[in-house]
Amino acid sequence: MSFFHANQREALNQNLAELQGRFNVSFEFFPPRTSEMEQTLWQSIDRLSELKPSFVSVTYGANSGERDRTHSIIKDIKERTGLDAAPHLTCIDATADELTRIAEDYWHSGIRHIVALRGDLPPGGSKPAMYAADLVTLLKKVGDFDISVAAYPEVHPEATSAQSDLINLKKKVDAGANRAITQFFFDVESYLRFRDRCVATGIETEIVPGILPVSNFKQLQRFAAMTNVKVPHWMINMFDGLENDAETRKMVGASIAMDMVKILSREGVKDFHFYTLNRADLTYAICHTLGIRPAAQTSPLIVPSSH
């Protein structure tokens, strides 16, 4: 995928140049567990906030400690940056009453955007009492939240079929979800086919591609195995032999993600969600490719002094 014919690459770059600045981006972070990780998180948030994302999200664990950290970070982001900060909220290990209280607390704190998820089942866990569609319904009863939900171009690992997975997504949208954000993927065709199938099923909301810039390939392979994401053979070859070469891995990962956003932009995609893993460098570089830059860099005009 990364080795285009020269004419194809020129066409993609020309398309990006024509669309420069017309994209919306959002970023995902996770709660840090150490003071060092917290410092890295805030450095990343501060740098990426310069790009004026449409929103930033913070992931959410299935225990009260993780939930409290998410809540705290969301409020801090909102107060420190003024960005639309969206907490993840899951159904696992929480009753409907508890979820209602959490949602009410967010609403009263000025948080208006939530990423509504079922959540990962604990080992040996039984069938959950609520699913993401139920959570969307609950949230809409609390307030008119802007709600993002998850979508799976390569099918959720627990789904009985691709069609049942699609029906489940439609339930979430019909319940009031405003957009769907996909699991990360590397086969662009799988996303495009999935988007077509969503339209055919009557899902009219935006299907935002989730982009994971890869710097740690072994970690990526673990993520992919857990989430039913295909890692193409060409990608395995590109990272082969780079186990002890972190800098080259980052360059390869950035190149792959840049090629993906170029192709997706040509196919009409204007919204991208980046899984940052709390690091700004690769995501910032990819956004720069899209023409998304701090205001001081994007304006070609010099405003004359008034005195």
VEXROZA-216681 format. One record per residue: residue in three letters; z, x, y of N, C-alpha, C in turn. Coordinates in steps of 0.02 Angstrom, whole numbers. Example, Ala and Ser with C-alpha at 12.3 -4.5 7.8 and 13.67 -1.06 7.14 Angstrom:
["ALA",[390,660,-284],[390,615,-225],[390,660,-165]],
["SER",[354,642,-112],[357,684,-53],[394,645,2]],
end
This chain:
["MET",[0,41,-60],[0,0,0],[0,43,63]],
["SER",[32,101,61],[39,140,121],[-23,183,136]],
["PHE",[-72,183,91],[-130,225,101],[-190,181,115]],
["PHE",[-195,158,177],[-249,113,197],[-313,152,209]],
["HIS",[-368,119,201],[-431,144,226],[-424,151,301]],
["ALA",[-457,200,331],[-450,214,402],[-466,152,444]],
["ASN",[-518,116,426],[-536,56,464],[-483,2,461]],
["GLN",[-452,-5,400],[-398,-54,393],[-338,-36,436]],
["ARG",[-321,28,436],[-264,50,477],[-278,39,551]],
["GLU",[-339,55,572],[-358,45,642],[-353,-28,661]],
["ALA",[-376,-73,616],[-373,-145,630],[-301,-169,636]],
["LEU",[-257,-144,592],[-187,-165,594],[-153,-140,659]],
["ASN",[-168,-78,677],[-137,-50,737],[-163,-86,800]],
["GLN",[-228,-104,799],[-256,-140,855],[-223,-209,861]],
["ASN",[-212,-241,803],[-180,-307,803],[-110,-303,832]],
["LEU",[-73,-251,813],[-5,-242,841],[-7,-230,916]],
["ALA",[-57,-191,938],[-62,-177,1009],[-75,-241,1049]],
["GLU",[-116,-285,1020],[-131,-348,1054],[-71,-396,1056]],
["LEU",[-28,-389,1004],[30,-434,999],[94,-403,1026]],
["GLN",[89,-345,1056],[149,-307,1076],[197,-349,1117]],
["GLY",[260,-349,1094],[312,-385,1129],[317,-458,1112]],
["ARG",[274,-484,1068],[275,-555,1052],[312,-570,987]],
["PHE",[355,-525,967],[391,-534,904],[465,-549,918]],
["ASN",[495,-583,871],[568,-595,872],[598,-557,814]],
["VAL",[652,-521,827],[685,-484,773],[759,-504,771]],
["SER",[788,-498,712],[860,-509,703],[885,-456,655]],
["PHE",[949,-442,659],[978,-386,621],[1040,-409,582]],
["GLU",[1047,-383,521],[1106,-399,481],[1150,-338,474]],
["PHE",[1216,-350,480],[1266,-298,471],[1318,-322,420]],
["PHE",[1361,-275,398],[1415,-296,353],[1482,-268,379]],
["PRO",[1537,-301,363],[1603,-279,389],[1621,-209,362]],
["PRO",[1640,-163,405],[1658,-95,382],[1726,-95,347]],
["ARG",[1734,-47,301],[1797,-43,264],[1840,16,285]],
["THR",[1812,61,325],[1850,119,349],[1838,127,424]],
["SER",[1881,167,456],[1873,178,528],[1808,216,542]],
["GLU",[1788,260,497],[1725,297,506],[1665,249,501]],
["MET",[1668,204,453],[1615,154,446],[1613,107,506]],
["GLU",[1671,92,534],[1673,49,592],[1640,83,652]],
["GLN",[1651,148,660],[1620,185,714],[1544,184,707]],
["THR",[1519,194,645],[1447,192,632],[1419,123,647]],
["LEU",[1456,71,627],[1434,2,640],[1424,-10,715]],
["TRP",[1473,8,755],[1469,-6,827],[1416,36,861]],
["GLN",[1406,97,837],[1351,137,864],[1284,103,850]],
["SER",[1277,75,791],[1215,40,772],[1206,-24,812]],
["ILE",[1260,-63,818],[1256,-125,857],[1238,-111,929]],
["ASP",[1271,-61,959],[1257,-44,1028],[1184,-24,1038]],
["ARG",[1158,17,992],[1089,39,1000],[1039,-18,990]],
["LEU",[1049,-56,936],[1002,-110,921],[1007,-168,970]],
["SER",[1065,-176,1002],[1072,-231,1050],[1026,-221,1110]],
["GLU",[1006,-159,1122],[959,-144,1177],[892,-179,1167]],
["LEU",[876,-196,1104],[811,-226,1087],[812,-302,1095]],
["LYS",[868,-329,1117],[875,-401,1130],[853,-443,1070]],
["PRO",[886,-435,1013],[869,-475,954],[883,-549,966]],
["SER",[848,-591,929],[861,-663,936],[930,-681,910]],
["PHE",[955,-644,861],[1024,-650,838],[1041,-591,794]],
["VAL",[1105,-580,783],[1129,-532,733],[1176,-569,686]],
["SER",[1175,-550,622],[1219,-583,574],[1265,-533,542]],
["VAL",[1321,-558,517],[1370,-516,482],[1386,-548,415]],
["THR",[1381,-509,362],[1392,-535,295],[1465,-552,283]],
["TYR",[1476,-584,226],[1540,-619,215],[1560,-613,143]],
["GLY",[1620,-589,130],[1644,-584,61],[1679,-648,39]],
["ALA",[1693,-651,-26],[1723,-711,-55],[1798,-706,-59]],
["ASN",[1829,-667,-14],[1902,-666,-13],[1924,-666,60]],
["SER",[1987,-684,72],[2009,-696,140],[2006,-634,184]],
["GLY",[2018,-574,154],[2015,-513,194],[1945,-501,221]],
["GLU",[1894,-509,179],[1825,-501,201],[1808,-553,254]],
["ARG",[1830,-614,242],[1815,-668,289],[1845,-654,358]],
["ASP",[1907,-630,358],[1940,-615,421],[1904,-560,459]],
["ARG",[1879,-509,422],[1843,-455,455],[1778,-480,485]],
["THR",[1743,-524,448],[1681,-552,473],[1694,-591,537]],
["HIS",[1745,-633,536],[1763,-674,594],[1778,-630,654]],
["SER",[1817,-578,644],[1836,-532,698],[1775,-497,727]],
["ILE",[1731,-471,683],[1673,-434,707],[1626,-480,745]],
["ILE",[1616,-541,720],[1572,-589,754],[1596,-601,825]],
["LYS",[1661,-614,833],[1688,-626,900],[1681,-564,944]],
["ASP",[1693,-504,915],[1687,-443,954],[1615,-431,976]],
["ILE",[1566,-444,932],[1496,-435,951],[1478,-481,1009]],
["LYS",[1499,-543,1003],[1483,-593,1055],[1513,-571,1122]],
["GLU",[1577,-549,1121],[1610,-530,1183],[1583,-464,1211]],
["ARG",[1566,-418,1167],[1546,-351,1189],[1472,-347,1209]],
["THR",[1429,-386,1176],[1357,-380,1189],[1326,-444,1217]],
["GLY",[1360,-501,1209],[1330,-564,1230],[1276,-590,1184]],
["LEU",[1265,-556,1128],[1213,-576,1081],[1233,-640,1043]],
["ASP",[1184,-676,1018],[1196,-731,973],[1218,-701,906]],
["ALA",[1283,-709,891],[1312,-678,831],[1323,-732,778]],
["ALA",[1293,-722,720],[1294,-773,667],[1332,-748,606]],
["PRO",[1390,-777,591],[1426,-758,530],[1394,-789,468]],
["HIS",[1395,-752,413],[1379,-781,348],[1439,-824,327]],
["LEU",[1424,-879,294],[1477,-923,268],[1456,-944,198]],
["THR",[1500,-937,150],[1484,-954,80],[1531,-1007,53]],
["CYS",[1508,-1040,0],[1547,-1094,-31],[1597,-1069,-83]],
["ILE",[1586,-1009,-107],[1627,-983,-163],[1699,-974,-141]],
["ASP",[1745,-996,-185],[1817,-987,-173],[1842,-1020,-109]],
["ALA",[1811,-1076,-90],[1834,-1113,-31],[1821,-1187,-41]],
["THR",[1869,-1228,-23],[1861,-1301,-29],[1822,-1327,32]],
["ALA",[1800,-1389,27],[1764,-1419,83],[1809,-1422,144]],
["ASP",[1873,-1436,135],[1919,-1439,192],[1927,-1370,225]],
["GLU",[1932,-1318,183],[1938,-1250,210],[1875,-1231,249]],
["LEU",[1817,-1248,221],[1754,-1232,255],[1747,-1270,320]],
["THR",[1770,-1332,321],[1769,-1371,383],[1812,-1339,436]],
["ARG",[1872,-1316,417],[1917,-1283,465],[1886,-1219,492]],
["ILE",[1854,-1179,447],[1821,-1117,469],[1765,-1133,518]],
["ALA",[1725,-1184,502],[1669,-1203,545],[1694,-1228,612]],
["GLU",[1748,-1267,612],[1776,-1291,675],[1801,-1234,718]],
["ASP",[1832,-1184,685],[1857,-1126,721],[1799,-1088,754]],
["TYR",[1744,-1079,716],[1685,-1046,745],[1658,-1086,804]],
["TRP",[1653,-1152,795],[1625,-1194,848],[1667,-1188,912]],
["HIS",[1733,-1191,904],[1777,-1187,962],[1778,-1117,993]],
["SER",[1756,-1067,953],[1751,-999,979],[1684,-985,1012]],
["GLY",[1642,-1036,1015],[1576,-1028,1047],[1523,-1002,1001]],
["ILE",[1538,-997,936],[1488,-975,887],[1447,-1036,866]],
["ARG",[1382,-1032,877],[1338,-1090,865],[1287,-1078,810]],
["HIS",[1285,-1019,782],[1236,-1002,730],[1272,-977,668]],
["ILE",[1256,-1005,610],[1287,-985,547],[1233,-975,494]],
["VAL",[1243,-923,454],[1200,-912,395],[1236,-943,336]],
["ALA",[1210,-999,310],[1243,-1039,259],[1217,-1020,189]],
["LEU",[1263,-997,147],[1245,-972,80],[1292,-1000,27]],
["ARG",[1267,-1005,-34],[1313,-1023,-88],[1362,-966,-100]],
["GLY",[1337,-905,-102],[1378,-847,-117],[1372,-826,-189]],
["ASP",[1391,-764,-203],[1387,-737,-271],[1445,-763,-313]],
["LEU",[1429,-785,-373],[1481,-808,-419],[1522,-748,-444]],
["PRO",[1588,-754,-447],[1628,-700,-476],[1614,-694,-550]],
["PRO",[1627,-636,-580],[1615,-627,-652],[1652,-681,-692]],
["GLY",[1616,-714,-736],[1646,-767,-776],[1658,-831,-739]],
["GLY",[1632,-835,-677],[1643,-895,-636],[1606,-955,-664]],
["SER",[1635,-1013,-654],[1605,-1076,-677],[1558,-1104,-624]],
["LYS",[1527,-1159,-638],[1481,-1191,-592],[1519,-1208,-527]],
["PRO",[1492,-1188,-470],[1527,-1201,-407],[1528,-1275,-389]],
["ALA",[1578,-1293,-350],[1584,-1364,-329],[1533,-1381,-275]],
["MET",[1512,-1331,-236],[1465,-1342,-182],[1409,-1290,-184]],
["TYR",[1352,-1310,-158],[1295,-1265,-152],[1276,-1260,-78]],
["ALA",[1228,-1216,-63],[1210,-1204,6],[1188,-1267,42]],
["ALA",[1151,-1311,8],[1129,-1374,39],[1189,-1417,59]],
["ASP",[1241,-1417,17],[1303,-1454,33],[1337,-1423,94]],
["LEU",[1335,-1356,98],[1367,-1322,154],[1329,-1338,219]],
["VAL",[1263,-1340,217],[1223,-1358,276],[1243,-1428,300]],
["THR",[1249,-1475,253],[1269,-1544,270],[1338,-1544,303]],
["LEU",[1385,-1506,274],[1453,-1502,301],[1452,-1474,372]],
["LEU",[1414,-1421,383],[1411,-1389,449],[1383,-1436,502]],
["LYS",[1332,-1474,483],[1301,-1520,531],[1349,-1576,550]],
["LYS",[1397,-1591,507],[1447,-1641,524],[1498,-1614,574]],
["VAL",[1509,-1548,571],[1557,-1517,618],[1526,-1510,687]],
["GLY",[1463,-1489,690],[1430,-1479,754],[1356,-1465,743]],
["ASP",[1318,-1465,796],[1246,-1454,790],[1232,-1378,787]],
["PHE",[1255,-1347,733],[1245,-1276,723],[1171,-1260,713]],
["ASP",[1151,-1201,736],[1087,-1171,717],[1099,-1138,650]],
["ILE",[1065,-1161,597],[1082,-1139,529],[1024,-1102,496]],
["SER",[1039,-1042,472],[991,-1004,432],[1013,-1008,359]],
["VAL",[965,-1010,313],[980,-1011,242],[937,-958,208]],
["ALA",[950,-946,144],[915,-894,107],[855,-922,69]],
["ALA",[803,-880,62],[745,-897,22],[727,-837,-22]],
["TYR",[693,-850,-77],[681,-798,-127],[608,-796,-148]],
["PRO",[567,-755,-116],[496,-751,-133],[483,-734,-207]],
["GLU",[529,-695,-237],[520,-675,-307],[568,-712,-353]],
["VAL",[594,-768,-328],[636,-816,-366],[708,-791,-374]],
["HIS",[756,-836,-358],[827,-820,-366],[841,-803,-439]],
["PRO",[882,-751,-451],[895,-730,-521],[923,-785,-566]],
["GLU",[957,-835,-537],[987,-887,-578],[943,-950,-583]],
["ALA",[887,-950,-548],[844,-1010,-548],[810,-1018,-616]],
["THR",[803,-1081,-637],[770,-1094,-702],[695,-1085,-698]],
["SER",[667,-1092,-637],[595,-1083,-627],[582,-1074,-553]],
["ALA",[522,-1050,-538],[503,-1042,-468],[501,-1109,-433]],
["GLN",[479,-1161,-468],[475,-1227,-438],[544,-1255,-422]],
["SER",[591,-1246,-468],[659,-1271,-455],[691,-1234,-397]],
["ASP",[675,-1170,-391],[701,-1130,-335],[673,-1156,-269]],
["LEU",[610,-1174,-270],[577,-1201,-210],[607,-1269,-191]],
["ILE",[620,-1310,-241],[650,-1376,-229],[719,-1368,-198]],
["ASN",[756,-1317,-221],[822,-1304,-193],[817,-1284,-119]],
["LEU",[767,-1243,-103],[757,-1224,-33],[742,-1285,9]],
["LYS",[700,-1329,-17],[682,-1390,20],[745,-1433,33]],
["LYS",[790,-1436,-15],[853,-1473,-5],[892,-1444,54]],
["LYS",[893,-1378,59],[930,-1346,114],[897,-1362,182]],
["VAL",[831,-1360,182],[795,-1376,244],[803,-1449,262]],
["ASP",[797,-1493,213],[805,-1565,225],[876,-1581,249]],
["ALA",[925,-1541,228],[994,-1552,250],[1006,-1531,323]],
["GLY",[958,-1493,351],[965,-1475,421],[957,-1402,438]],
["ALA",[938,-1360,389],[930,-1289,404],[872,-1279,453]],
["ASN",[881,-1232,499],[831,-1220,551],[780,-1167,532]],
["ARG",[798,-1123,487],[752,-1071,464],[776,-1045,396]],
["ALA",[731,-1013,360],[749,-979,298],[734,-905,306]],
["ILE",[781,-863,285],[772,-790,287],[765,-767,215]],
["THR",[713,-729,201],[701,-710,131],[744,-651,109]],
["GLN",[755,-649,44],[780,-589,12],[730,-533,29]],
["PHE",[753,-471,30],[706,-416,43],[654,-413,-13]],
["PHE",[597,-386,2],[542,-380,-46],[499,-321,-25]],
["PHE",[456,-299,-70],[409,-245,-55],[337,-263,-72]],
["ASP",[329,-316,-111],[262,-342,-127],[245,-395,-75]],
["VAL",[206,-375,-25],[190,-420,30],[155,-483,6]],
["GLU",[113,-476,-45],[78,-534,-72],[126,-586,-99]],
["SER",[182,-564,-127],[231,-612,-154],[259,-655,-98]],
["TYR",[271,-625,-39],[295,-664,19],[241,-713,42]],
["LEU",[179,-689,48],[126,-732,74],[113,-791,27]],
["ARG",[114,-778,-38],[105,-834,-87],[163,-883,-81]],
["PHE",[223,-856,-74],[283,-898,-68],[279,-941,-5]],
["ARG",[258,-912,50],[251,-949,112],[201,-1007,104]],
["ASP",[146,-993,69],[96,-1046,56],[125,-1102,14]],
["ARG",[165,-1083,-36],[195,-1133,-80],[247,-1175,-42]],
["CYS",[282,-1143,5],[329,-1181,47],[293,-1235,87]],
["VAL",[237,-1216,117],[198,-1264,156],[174,-1321,112]],
["ALA",[150,-1304,52],[125,-1354,6],[179,-1402,-18]],
["THR",[242,-1378,-17],[298,-1419,-39],[327,-1460,18]],
["GLY",[301,-1451,78],[326,-1489,135],[381,-1455,173]],
["ILE",[391,-1390,161],[442,-1352,199],[408,-1324,261]],
["GLU",[427,-1352,318],[392,-1335,380],[430,-1285,424]],
["THR",[492,-1268,404],[531,-1222,445],[504,-1151,437]],
["GLU",[523,-1107,483],[501,-1038,480],[530,-1002,420]],
["ILE",[488,-965,383],[510,-924,327],[509,-852,351]],
["VAL",[567,-828,373],[572,-762,405],[577,-708,351]],
["PRO",[531,-659,351],[535,-606,300],[594,-560,313]],
["GLY",[633,-547,260],[687,-499,264],[662,-430,247]],
["ILE",[670,-383,293],[643,-315,285],[701,-266,274]],
["LEU",[698,-229,220],[749,-178,205],[718,-109,211]],
["PRO",[731,-73,266],[707,-4,271],[746,40,222]],
["VAL",[712,74,178],[745,109,123],[756,183,141]],
["SER",[817,205,136],[831,277,142],[864,304,79]],
["ASN",[899,261,42],[932,280,-20],[898,242,-77]],
["PHE",[851,275,-111],[810,240,-161],[851,219,-222]],
["LYS",[899,260,-243],[940,241,-301],[980,178,-285]],
["GLN",[1007,175,-225],[1044,115,-204],[997,55,-203]],
["LEU",[937,65,-178],[887,11,-177],[873,-16,-247]],
["GLN",[866,29,-295],[852,7,-364],[909,-34,-392]],
["ARG",[971,-18,-373],[1028,-59,-396],[1025,-127,-363]],
["PHE",[1012,-129,-298],[1006,-193,-263],[951,-236,-295]],
["ALA",[895,-205,-308],[837,-241,-334],[851,-270,-403]],
["ALA",[886,-232,-445],[903,-256,-513],[948,-317,-510]],
["MET",[992,-319,-460],[1039,-376,-454],[1006,-437,-425]],
["THR",[952,-428,-387],[924,-483,-349],[855,-505,-372]],
["ASN",[831,-477,-427],[766,-497,-455],[708,-478,-410]],
["VAL",[716,-421,-375],[663,-397,-331],[623,-343,-367]],
["LYS",[557,-350,-365],[513,-302,-397],[505,-240,-353]],
["VAL",[517,-181,-382],[503,-119,-348],[437,-93,-374]],
["PRO",[384,-95,-333],[317,-76,-358],[314,-4,-382]],
["HIS",[268,8,-429],[262,75,-458],[243,126,-405]],
["TRP",[199,106,-357],[179,152,-304],[239,175,-263]],
["MET",[289,131,-257],[348,147,-217],[392,197,-255]],
["ILE",[398,188,-319],[435,235,-361],[404,305,-355]],
["ASN",[337,308,-357],[303,372,-350],[316,405,-283]],
["MET",[318,364,-230],[327,391,-163],[396,424,-154]],
["PHE",[446,397,-189],[514,425,-183],[530,476,-237]],
["ASP",[483,486,-283],[495,533,-338],[506,604,-312]],
["GLY",[558,636,-335],[572,705,-316],[610,713,-251]],
["LEU",[630,657,-220],[664,661,-155],[739,647,-161]],
["GLU",[766,653,-221],[837,636,-232],[883,676,-186]],
["ASN",[865,739,-171],[908,782,-131],[878,796,-62]],
["ASP",[834,753,-40],[800,763,24],[805,700,66]],
["ALA",[862,691,98],[877,629,134],[829,618,192]],
["GLU",[812,670,228],[769,662,287],[699,638,268]],
["THR",[671,666,215],[604,644,194],[607,573,167]],
["ARG",[662,555,132],[670,486,108],[668,438,166]],
["LYS",[701,455,221],[702,411,279],[632,403,308]],
["MET",[594,457,311],[526,452,338],[481,409,293]],
["VAL",[489,418,228],[450,378,180],[470,304,187]],
["GLY",[535,291,189],[559,222,195],[534,189,259]],
["ALA",[536,226,314],[512,198,377],[437,184,374]],
["SER",[399,229,343],[327,219,337],[310,157,297]],
["ILE",[346,146,242],[334,87,201],[349,23,240]],
["ALA",[406,21,273],[425,-38,312],[376,-51,369]],
["MET",[354,3,403],[306,-6,457],[240,-35,432]],
["ASP",[217,-11,375],[156,-40,346],[165,-113,330]],
["MET",[225,-131,304],[238,-201,288],[235,-246,350]],
["VAL",[268,-224,403],[269,-267,463],[200,-271,495]],
["LYS",[161,-219,489],[92,-221,515],[51,-274,478]],
["ILE",[55,-273,411],[17,-321,371],[42,-392,385]],
["LEU",[108,-401,386],[136,-467,397],[118,-494,467]],
["SER",[118,-450,516],[100,-473,583],[27,-496,585]],
["ARG",[-16,-461,549],[-86,-482,545],[-93,-551,512]],
["GLU",[-45,-567,468],[-46,-632,433],[-9,-686,472]],
["GLY",[7,-671,535],[35,-723,579],[111,-723,584]],
["VAL",[145,-676,551],[218,-674,555],[239,-646,623]],
["LYS",[284,-683,655],[309,-662,721],[385,-650,721]],
["ASP",[418,-667,666],[490,-659,662],[507,-613,603]],
["PHE",[551,-565,614],[571,-519,562],[647,-511,563]],
["HIS",[677,-510,503],[749,-501,496],[760,-435,459]],
["PHE",[799,-390,489],[808,-324,460],[878,-316,429]],
["TYR",[879,-295,367],[941,-278,333],[957,-205,351]],
["THR",[1001,-195,399],[1010,-128,429],[1055,-83,387]],
["LEU",[1096,-112,344],[1148,-74,308],[1191,-35,358]],
["ASN",[1199,-65,417],[1242,-38,471],[1217,26,502]],
["ARG",[1153,41,492],[1123,101,523],[1063,81,564]],
["ALA",[1058,111,623],[1008,88,671],[942,124,668]],
["ASP",[941,187,644],[883,230,657],[817,203,630]],
["LEU",[815,184,566],[751,161,539],[730,95,569]],
["THR",[777,49,576],[761,-17,605],[737,-9,677]],
["TYR",[769,35,715],[748,46,784],[677,73,787]],
["ALA",[661,119,742],[593,148,741],[541,96,723]],
["ILE",[557,52,676],[509,0,655],[499,-50,712]],
["CYS",[552,-69,746],[546,-114,803],[504,-82,859]],
["HIS",[512,-17,868],[471,18,918],[397,11,901]],
["THR",[381,15,836],[312,6,813],[286,-64,831]],
["LEU",[331,-113,828],[312,-182,845],[306,-193,920]],
["GLY",[323,-142,959],[321,-149,1031],[385,-178,1060]],
["ILE",[438,-179,1021],[502,-205,1044],[545,-147,1067]],
["ARG",[556,-143,1132],[590,-85,1161],[638,-108,1215]],
["PRO",[686,-66,1233],[731,-83,1288],[692,-99,1351]],
["ALA",[719,-142,1393],[684,-166,1452],[657,-110,1496]],
["ALA",[695,-57,1502],[674,-1,1545],[611,32,1519]],
["GLN",[600,27,1452],[541,58,1423],[481,12,1422]],
["THR",[492,-54,1424],[437,-101,1415],[402,-117,1480]],
["SER",[435,-109,1537],[404,-128,1600],[363,-70,1628]],
["PRO",[298,-79,1641],[257,-25,1669],[263,-21,1745]],
["LEU",[298,-70,1775],[302,-74,1848],[363,-39,1875]],
["ILE",[356,-5,1930],[412,25,1965],[427,-18,2026]],
["VAL",[485,-48,2028],[503,-91,2084],[524,-47,2143]],
["PRO",[491,-54,2200],[508,-11,2257],[577,-26,2284]],
["SER",[607,25,2314],[673,16,2343],[668,-31,2403]],
["SER",[722,-70,2413],[722,-119,2468],[749,-90,2533]],
["HIS",[768,-25,2532],[795,4,2594],[755,65,2615]],
end
